Amino acid sequence: MDLTLTEEQRMLAESARHFAEQVCPSNVVREVETSLSGFSPELWSRLCELGYPGLVLPEQYGGSGGKILDLAIVAEELGRVAFPSPLLTSVALGALPVLWSGNDWQCDKWLPGLARGEVIATMALVEPGGGNEWSALRTTAQRFTTNWRLSGAKIVVPYADSAHLILVAAMMPEPGLALIALERGAPGIKCERHRAIGGDPLYNVSLEKVTFTPAAVLNPNADGRALLDRALDHAAVLQAAYAVGLCERALSLAVSHVSTREQFGRPIGAFQAVAHRCADMRIDIDACRYLALQAAWRLEQGGAADLDVAAAKAYINDAVRRVFINAHQVHGAIGYSSEYDLQLFTRRAKAFELSLGSTALHHERVARAIGL
């Protein structure tokens, strides 16, 4: 596989980088993070003007017909500024499951709005005490006259209060695990934001006797576990690319700091102990980028991508931690100051590490993929 970007992809990356740097300086990130909703309609509108929400959706629904690798390239550039938006969640955990398993009516109803960014989607998956996104579910839908009724609780649901469409993962008698497309304003759905280490807003979502019709179920004739796993793999790869962008910014801040901070009459970057930490950051970041792009490419090819995705997530989880440890080591105390930008990226990197499956879980997936 040749991971050299095409001319079109280089232009896409340059355009995304220029856009992100122009509209999202660190003070904007802080303002959005501390706002009541954690969501900026203005930033989202600016991002949608570039067509990113529809980048990987077919042209028939208003998308660009691009590939997941294209969106991964954009994700890295957004990560360089810690751009706060529901883009990656809305695409990977909303639009793509609808595209893959929605019937004609569901696709026509949701995908054009998702492609334009007029509709934001999210997924309600993890349950209290449920472990992680791959854990078994307890929320169960019960038949109610000719329709169905759903009660339960979900946690760490990104952008739930700003979303128009929530895909709720729940168990049904047939076919088993299912993704149920619910509109955010449906009676019985309540959202409560909770404090999160990263920048994106996370919500507890309670479902109190939410009634839905069979038409809300994606692909009701098949077990939804495969669909859910496929969506989670895409989300993990896109978030990994975003994390690479976070690391690039950490390295940039570190190099700038050690080039100007003087001790014993010279910049501290002249000392081997400091310089080698920055060199280790560079090595880890390049390895992370390769694994993220490799996994994105593998997803594009279809077929089994468990090994590539799990290897990328497992390695990048650890590597991101090393990158930011080194960044803080060379910064010293200033790196922990809330007035300094490094902490904005550190907290988001930690949120990435803690989401979409632990390092141990993905090591187990790698072991299974190689026959152990």
N, C-alpha and C positions, 0 to 999 in steps of 0.2 A: 504494500500500500504506500502510495506517495502522499504524504501529508502536506506537501507544499501547497499553499493557497493559490487558487486560480486568480486571474486578474480581477474577475467579478467579486470574488471573496475578499481580496485585498481592498477593493474599493468599498465594499460593505463594511469592513472593519474600520477603515479610515473615516468613513461617514459616521459610523456609530460613535467612534471615539471623539470626533469633533463635536457632535451633537451633545454627548454626555458632559464633556468638559465645559461647554458653553452654557448649558441650562441647569447644571446640577453641581455647583460648588459646594463645599462642605457645610457652609451655613444653611443652605437649602436642605441638605440631608438632616441637619439638626432640627430645623423648623418642622419638617414633615414628621420626624420621629416623635417629637414632643406634642404634636397636635392631637386633638381628641380622637380622631379616627385613624391616624397614622397613614393616611392616604391623601395624596394631592391630586385633585381633579385636573388642575392646570398642567402639572407634569405629565400626567397620564394622557391628556389631550395632545400635548406636544409629541409624545412618543408615538401615539397612534397615527399622527400625521405622516410618519415615516413608514407606516404599514407593517410594523413589527408584529402586532398581534395576529396578522394573517400571513406571516412569512412562510409558514409550513402548511398552510391550508390550500386546497385546490382552487383554481381560478373560478370554477363554477360557483363557488360560495363567496367570491370576492377576495380570495387570497392570492398569494404570489406564486404558489406551486413550488416553493423552495424545499430544502431538505433540513433535517434536524441539525446537520453540521453547520448550516448557515446561521441558524438561531443560536447555536453554541458559540459561534464567533461573535455575534452581537452580545451574548451574555457576558463574555469575558470583558468586553469593552465597558459594559454597564457596571461590572464589578470593580473596575479601576476607580470609579468615583462613588461606589456604594449606592448606586442609583436605586431609590426606593420606588418600587412599582409591583403590581401583581402580575406582570407579564409572564414570567416563567411558570407560575402556578396556574394561571388562567389557560395557558396553552397546553402544558403537559398533563395537568390533572383535570382539565375541563374540556377544552376544544378537541383534543386528540381522542379521548375516549368516545366522545359523541361521534366523531368522524369514523372511527374504527367500527363501532357497534350500533350506532343509531340507525333507525329506519329512515326512509325518505322524509317522513313527516318531521321527525326529530331533527334531522340534519337541516332541513329547510327552515325550521323554526329557530334554531339556535346558531348555526354556523355563520350565516352572513353577519349577524350582530357581533359575534365573537371575532370575526376577521377584521371588522372595522374598529373594534375596541368599544363599541357602544354597549356591549354586554361583557361583564367580567364574571369569570367562573372560578370556583374553588371546589375542594373536595373535603368532606367531613368523614374522617376515617378512624383516627386513633380514639380509643375509649379510655375513660378513667381506669387506671390500673391495668391497662391493656398492653403495656410494653412499648411496641413500636408499630410502624406502618404495616409490617408483615405479620403481625400477631393475629390470632383468631378473634372473631367478632362475636359479641353477645347481643347486640341490637338486632331485634327480630321484628319483621313486619307481620301483622296479623290481618286476616281477611275481615273486611267490614262491609257487609251487604255485598254489592257488586264491585266494590272498590277495596282498598287496603288502608290500614292505619299503622302508623309508625310512632313508637315512643322510645326514648333513650337519650343518651348524652354523648357528646363528642368533645374532644379537647384539641388544643393546638391547631385550630382550623385557621389557615391564613386568609386575611382579608374577608372574613365572613360577613362583616357588617357592610362592606362596600360591594359585595358580589351580588349579581342578579340571578345567577344560577349556582346552586349547590348540588354537587353529586354526592349523595349520601350512600355509604357502603353499609349494607345490612343483609341479614339472612332472611331468606324466604323459603317456604316449604319446597317449592320448585322454582328455579333450578338449584337453589342454594345461595351462595353469595351473589348479590346483585348490586349494581349501581343504579340509584334512583335519582332522577333529575327533578329537583324541586326548585320552585321559584322562591327567592329570598323572602318575599313578603307573604308567603303562605301562612295561614293561621296555625299557631302552635310552635313556630320557630322563633327562638329567642337567642340573642347573642350577647355575650359579656366579655369585654376585652380583659386580658390579664397581662401582668407584667412579664416581658420576655427579654432575654439577654441580647437578642439580635435586634435589628431595626424594624423588620416587618411586623405588622400588628397580628397578634394571634388571639383567637377567641375560643371561649367555651360556648358550645352550641347545644341548647336543650331542645329536644323534640317531644312535644306534648300532644299526643293523639293527632299527629299530622296525617291528614287524609290525602291519598293520591290514587290516580287511576292506573290501570295496567299500562297505559300509553306512556307513563313516566319511566318505565323500567327499560334500561338499555339492554338489548339483546336478551330477552327473557327466555330464550330457548337454549341457552348455554350457561354453564357455570361462569360466574364473573371473576373467578380468581385469576385466570390467565389474563383477562383484560386489565384487572387491577395491577398485576405484576408488571405488565407491559408499560402501563402509565407511570408506575413508580420508577421503573428503569429510565424512562425518558426524563422524568423530573430529576433523578439523581445525576444524570449526565449534564443536564443544563445547569443545575446548581453547582456541579463540580467546575464547569467552565467559568461560572460567575466567581467561584472561590479562587480560581487562578487569577482573575482580575484583581481581587482583593489582595492577593499575595504580591502581585506586581506593584501595587501601590505601596504596600509595606516595604518592599525592597527600595522603591524610589525614595521614600521618606528616610529610610535607614542610610542610604548612600549620601543623600543630601546632608543629613545630620553629621555623619562621621567625616564628611569632607570639610565642614565648617567649624565643628566643635574642636577646640584646641586644648591640648594638655601636654605639659613638658615641652612647650615651644613648637609643637607641630600638630596637625590634624590627627585625631585619634584613629582615622582610617589608615594612617601610615603604620600602625602597629599590627603585627601579624595576627594576634588574637582577635582583633576586631575585623580586619580584612577577611579573614577566613570564615568568620560567621556570615558575612555578606556573600562570600563565594558559595557557602553551603546553601544559602537562600536561593541563589541563582540556579544551582544544580537541581534543587528540589522543585522549583517552579517549572523548569523546563521539562522535568519528568512528569509532573502533574499535567502540563499542557498536552504532552504526547498521549498520556493515558486517556484524558478526557476526549481528545479528538479521535483517537482510535476507537473508543467506545461509541462515540456519535456516528462514526463511519460504519461500525458494525451494525448499529441499529438500522441504518439506512438500507443495509443489504438484505434485511429480513432474516428469518431463521433465528436460531438460538444465539443470544448475545449475553447470556448469563455470566460467562467467564469474564468477558471484557468489561461489562458494567460493574460487576462485583469487585474485580481486581482494581479498577479505577477508583471506586468509592473507598475501598479498604486502604489503598495506598495513600490517596489524597487526604483522607481523614488524618492520618498520622503526619504526613508531610506538611499539611497546613499548620498543624500544631507546632511543628519544628520551626517553620518559617517565622511564625509570630513570636515564638520564644526567642529566637535569634534577634528579631527586630527589637523586642523590648530590652534584650540584654545590651545591645549597642546604644540604645537610647538612654538607658538608665531611668531615673525617676520621672523624667518629663514624659516618657511614653505612656505612663499611667494617668497623666493629667487629663481631666475631662475637657480642658480647653485646647488640648493638642489633638490633631486629627487621627493619630494612630489608633486610638481606642475605638473609633468608629468602625474601623476595619477589623480590629481584633474581635470585637463582640459579634460581628456578622460571621466571621470565620468560625467562631465557636458554635454559633447556631447551626451552621452547615454541618459541622462535625457531629452534632447531636441529633440531627434530623435525617430522615430517609434511611434509617438503618444504621446500627452501630458498626464499628470496625469488626467486632467479633462476629456479628451476623454475616457480614459480607465475606469474612474469611471462611465461614462455613459454606457459603455459596460457592466460593472458589474451589473448596475441597470437593464438594459434590460434582462440580463441573469437570474436575479432572479425574473423577472416578473413585473418590475416597468416601 
